[in-house]
Amino acid sequence: MQHRLRLRPRATIVSSTLVAAGAIGLAALTASPAQAAPTATTATIDAPTTATVGAAFDVDLTIAATTDVYAYEITLDADADSVAYVEDSVAGPDGGFDSVEQDGDALTIVHTRLGTSPALSGDLATSISLTPGAAGTVDLAVTSITLVDASGAATTLTDPAATTVVVEAAATATPTATPTAAPTATPTPGATATADPDPGTGTDDPSTPADADPTSGATAVAAGGGDRPTGGELAWTGADVAPWIAASLALLAAGGTLITLRARRARRERTGAAE
């Protein structure tokens, strides 16, 4: 927000002017005999063609080809609603006192030599800084210039210079996009992780059910040493046990026959002994 410079009352401006006039009068009393009034024919005003709201810019004023100037007063007309004077920004010729008073749209720039400082001649330059408070076109016009010599004689230039400054709104900063973090997967309550394929199934296809019969659709292949068992039978050891089973059955039958014969012989012997 642009803070406008506090305007000083007109009485203050008058006081400053009286101080300058007093300094000029004092110099006149101690100066050499009166000389002709200072001379000047033109003045220029230099300011940027464009400015930005809130950014101060300089206004340079030049009074060309002067002679015997002990003090000067410049009145600059500037819209107080559009621009404001930057306090203590005035600069003038060395060896003098410079001040600026703002009363409404009028800025009064005063320069006075100090003590025994000599009068000025040639191109006199001064500058001030203004801060734009709103976008638009600002007209700056030097409405009058008064030159005073050491004896108090004065020369006035009316409406000597003007210029225009186009004030643009301050650029709006473009917001910088903030990188968005990749969404983190949230586990679903009750969800069960899918187990890796059963390594015992002999397949890497994850679509195969874990409880699928690994022999489903498989064809048994015969190998030397006899037929191998199919799915559901005991594991094949590679040995043929049929002859051993037959021999065992034969021994059991022979043993049974011997036991029967001995039992019959024992009964006959017991019968014969009884007779």
Secondary structure per residue as TSV (DSSP state, phi and psi in degrees):
chain	resnum	aa	ss	phi	psi
A	1	M	-	360.0	130.0
A	2	Q	-	-77.7	122.7
A	3	H	-	-95.0	117.2
A	4	R	-	-74.1	144.1
A	5	L	-	-62.0	134.0
A	6	R	-	-62.8	123.2
A	7	L	-	-78.0	135.2
A	8	R	-	-87.5	145.3
A	9	P	-	-63.9	158.6
A	10	R	H	-59.8	-29.5
A	11	A	H	-61.8	-35.0
A	12	T	H	-65.7	-41.2
A	13	I	H	-61.4	-42.8
A	14	V	H	-62.7	-40.0
A	15	S	H	-62.8	-44.2
A	16	S	H	-62.1	-40.0
A	17	T	H	-65.5	-38.9
A	18	L	H	-65.2	-38.2
A	19	V	H	-61.9	-44.3
A	20	A	H	-62.5	-41.9
A	21	A	H	-65.1	-37.6
A	22	G	H	-63.9	-41.1
A	23	A	H	-62.8	-40.0
A	24	I	H	-65.6	-41.3
A	25	G	H	-63.6	-40.7
A	26	L	H	-62.4	-40.0
A	27	A	H	-66.5	-35.1
A	28	A	H	-65.8	-34.7
A	29	L	H	-68.0	-29.9
A	30	T	H	-103.0	1.7
A	31	A	S	-86.6	173.0
A	32	S	S	-71.6	173.2
A	33	P	S	-51.0	154.6
A	34	A	-	-55.3	141.6
A	35	Q	-	-116.9	175.5
A	36	A	-	-67.6	156.0
A	37	A	-	-60.8	149.6
A	38	P	-	-60.3	153.6
A	39	T	B	-116.5	148.9
A	40	A	-	-167.8	148.2
A	41	T	-	-118.7	-26.2
A	42	T	E	-154.9	167.8
A	43	A	E	-147.1	156.5
A	44	T	E	-129.4	154.4
A	45	I	E	-126.9	131.6
A	46	D	E	-126.7	124.3
A	47	A	-	-148.2	156.8
A	48	P	-	-64.7	148.6
A	49	T	S	-71.6	-27.7
A	50	T	E	-132.4	153.3
A	51	A	E	-146.4	170.7
A	52	T	E	-121.0	139.5
A	53	V	T	-53.3	129.7
A	54	G	T	88.2	-10.9
A	55	A	-	-107.1	116.5
A	56	A	-	-66.0	148.7
A	57	F	E	-134.7	158.8
A	58	D	E	-95.3	145.6
A	59	V	E	-120.1	117.5
A	60	D	E	-104.1	129.5
A	61	L	E	-117.9	133.0
A	62	T	E	-130.8	129.2
A	63	I	E	-106.2	114.1
A	64	A	E	-88.2	148.1
A	65	A	E	52.3	55.5
A	66	T	E	-93.4	162.7
A	67	T	E	-140.7	140.8
A	68	D	E	53.1	53.6
A	69	V	E	-102.4	117.6
A	70	Y	S	-100.2	-23.6
A	71	A	E	-156.7	155.1
A	72	Y	E	-146.4	156.2
A	73	E	E	-132.8	125.8
A	74	I	E	-118.2	129.8
A	75	T	E	-106.7	119.2
A	76	L	E	-112.9	124.5
A	77	D	E	-92.9	122.4
A	78	A	-	-145.7	134.9
A	79	D	-	-63.0	114.0
A	80	A	T	-67.0	-20.8
A	81	D	T	-79.7	-14.0
A	82	S	T	-106.4	-37.0
A	83	V	E	-135.6	155.3
A	84	A	E	-133.6	143.3
A	85	Y	E	-69.1	135.8
A	86	V	-	-85.2	116.2
A	87	E	T	-56.9	137.7
A	88	D	T	63.7	23.6
A	89	S	-	-93.6	-4.6
A	90	V	-	-69.8	142.1
A	91	A	B	-139.3	134.4
A	92	G	-	-138.5	-169.0
A	93	P	-	-60.2	147.5
A	94	D	T	-65.0	151.9
A	95	G	T	83.9	21.0
A	96	G	E	-144.9	178.9
A	97	F	E	-111.9	131.4
A	98	D	E	-121.3	141.1
A	99	S	E	-147.5	157.7
A	100	V	E	-134.3	132.0
A	101	E	E	-121.0	137.3
A	102	Q	E	-116.0	124.7
A	103	D	E	-132.0	99.7
A	104	G	T	65.3	-126.1
A	105	D	T	-86.6	-3.9
A	106	A	E	-98.5	128.4
A	107	L	E	-110.0	122.4
A	108	T	E	-107.5	118.4
A	109	I	E	-105.5	123.7
A	110	V	E	-121.8	135.2
A	111	H	E	-129.5	133.7
A	112	T	E	-135.9	137.5
A	113	R	E	-69.3	156.5
A	114	L	-	-114.4	136.3
A	115	G	T	55.2	-122.5
A	116	T	T	-96.6	17.4
A	117	S	-	-59.1	137.0
A	118	P	-	-71.9	158.8
A	119	A	-	-65.9	158.6
A	120	L	E	-100.1	151.0
A	121	S	E	-144.0	161.4
A	122	G	E	92.7	-157.0
A	123	D	E	-81.5	122.0
A	124	L	E	-102.1	128.6
A	125	A	E	-122.4	138.8
A	126	T	E	-141.7	160.3
A	127	S	E	-150.7	153.7
A	128	I	E	-138.6	167.5
A	129	S	E	-117.7	140.5
A	130	L	E	-125.0	146.6
A	131	T	E	-115.2	120.8
A	132	P	E	-70.7	139.6
A	133	G	-	-110.2	-10.8
A	134	A	S	-154.7	151.4
A	135	A	S	-72.5	149.5
A	136	G	E	143.9	-166.7
A	137	T	E	-104.8	129.3
A	138	V	E	-114.8	124.5
A	139	D	E	-94.9	125.6
A	140	L	E	-113.1	123.5
A	141	A	E	-136.5	129.0
A	142	V	E	-83.3	107.8
A	143	T	E	-86.1	-24.4
A	144	S	E	-163.2	152.0
A	145	I	E	-135.4	127.9
A	146	T	E	-117.8	125.2
A	147	L	E	-108.5	135.3
A	148	V	E	-127.3	135.7
A	149	D	-	-94.3	-177.3
A	150	A	T	-66.3	-22.9
A	151	S	T	-89.5	-5.4
A	152	G	S	99.1	-5.2
A	153	A	-	-68.3	142.3
A	154	A	E	-127.3	150.7
A	155	T	E	-129.2	134.1
A	156	T	E	-119.5	134.2
A	157	L	E	-110.8	130.3
A	158	T	E	-108.7	134.0
A	159	D	E	47.3	57.0
A	160	P	E	-82.0	-24.1
A	161	A	E	-159.8	154.0
A	162	A	E	-157.3	157.8
A	163	T	E	-156.4	170.5
A	164	T	E	-130.5	138.3
A	165	V	E	-121.5	129.2
A	166	V	E	-94.1	118.8
A	167	V	E	-98.3	124.8
A	168	E	E	-105.0	151.4
A	169	A	-	-66.1	149.1
A	170	A	-	-65.4	141.5
A	171	A	-	-64.7	139.8
A	172	T	-	-89.6	127.3
A	173	A	-	-66.2	134.3
A	174	T	-	-81.1	124.1
A	175	P	-	-61.1	138.3
A	176	T	-	-86.8	128.8
A	177	A	-	-65.3	133.4
A	178	T	-	-94.8	125.1
A	179	P	-	-56.0	134.3
A	180	T	-	-95.9	127.3
A	181	A	-	-66.3	143.3
A	182	A	-	-62.3	136.0
A	183	P	-	-61.1	139.4
A	184	T	-	-93.4	129.6
A	185	A	-	-64.0	130.2
A	186	T	-	-103.9	123.1
A	187	P	-	-60.1	138.7
A	188	T	-	-82.1	127.1
A	189	P	T	-55.6	133.5
A	190	G	T	86.2	-5.3
A	191	A	-	-73.4	140.5
A	192	T	-	-111.6	129.2
A	193	A	-	-66.8	142.5
A	194	T	-	-82.0	126.6
A	195	A	-	-72.1	154.3
A	196	D	-	-64.4	156.0
A	197	P	-	-55.4	140.1
A	198	D	-	-60.9	118.3
A	199	P	G	-63.3	-18.8
A	200	G	G	-76.3	-12.2
A	201	T	G	-80.3	-14.4
A	202	G	T	75.2	21.7
A	203	T	-	-139.1	148.0
A	204	D	-	-101.1	4.9
A	205	D	-	-75.9	111.9
A	206	P	T	-67.0	-12.8
A	207	S	T	-80.8	-8.9
A	208	T	S	-76.4	124.8
A	209	P	-	-58.0	146.6
A	210	A	T	-66.3	-30.3
A	211	D	T	-96.7	14.4
A	212	A	-	-69.1	144.0
A	213	D	-	-70.6	117.6
A	214	P	T	-65.9	-16.3
A	215	T	T	-95.9	-2.2
A	216	S	T	-63.9	126.1
A	217	G	T	82.4	-2.5
A	218	A	-	-87.5	151.7
A	219	T	-	-113.6	125.2
A	220	A	-	-70.2	140.7
A	221	V	-	-114.7	126.6
A	222	A	-	-71.4	144.9
A	223	A	B	-132.3	163.0
A	224	G	T	-59.5	145.9
A	225	G	T	98.6	1.3
A	226	G	B	124.2	173.6
A	227	D	-	-72.9	139.8
A	228	R	-	-87.1	148.3
A	229	P	-	-68.6	151.0
A	230	T	-	-89.6	-177.2
A	231	G	T	-57.2	137.2
A	232	G	T	97.5	-17.4
A	233	E	S	-90.2	171.3
A	234	L	-	-65.3	155.9
A	235	A	-	-62.4	140.9
A	236	W	-	-79.4	127.0
A	237	T	-	-95.0	-20.0
A	238	G	S	100.3	-4.2
A	239	A	-	-105.9	146.3
A	240	D	-	-98.0	108.4
A	241	V	-	-96.5	-1.1
A	242	A	H	-57.8	-46.7
A	243	P	H	-61.0	-36.6
A	244	W	H	-67.4	-36.8
A	245	I	H	-65.3	-42.9
A	246	A	H	-63.3	-40.7
A	247	A	H	-66.1	-39.7
A	248	S	H	-63.6	-41.2
A	249	L	H	-63.9	-38.8
A	250	A	H	-65.0	-41.3
A	251	L	H	-65.7	-39.3
A	252	L	H	-62.8	-40.0
A	253	A	H	-66.7	-41.5
A	254	A	H	-64.6	-41.4
A	255	G	H	-62.0	-41.6
A	256	G	H	-63.7	-39.6
A	257	T	H	-64.7	-42.3
A	258	L	H	-63.2	-41.5
A	259	I	H	-63.4	-38.9
A	260	T	H	-67.1	-42.4
A	261	L	H	-63.9	-42.9
A	262	R	H	-65.0	-37.4
A	263	A	H	-65.0	-39.6
A	264	R	H	-67.3	-43.4
A	265	R	H	-62.1	-39.0
A	266	A	H	-66.0	-35.9
A	267	R	H	-68.1	-39.0
A	268	R	H	-66.5	-39.4
A	269	E	H	-65.3	-40.2
A	270	R	H	-65.1	-32.9
A	271	T	H	-71.7	-42.2
A	272	G	H	-66.7	-36.7
A	273	A	H	-68.5	-33.0
A	274	A	H	-69.6	-32.0
A	275	E	-	-73.2	360.0
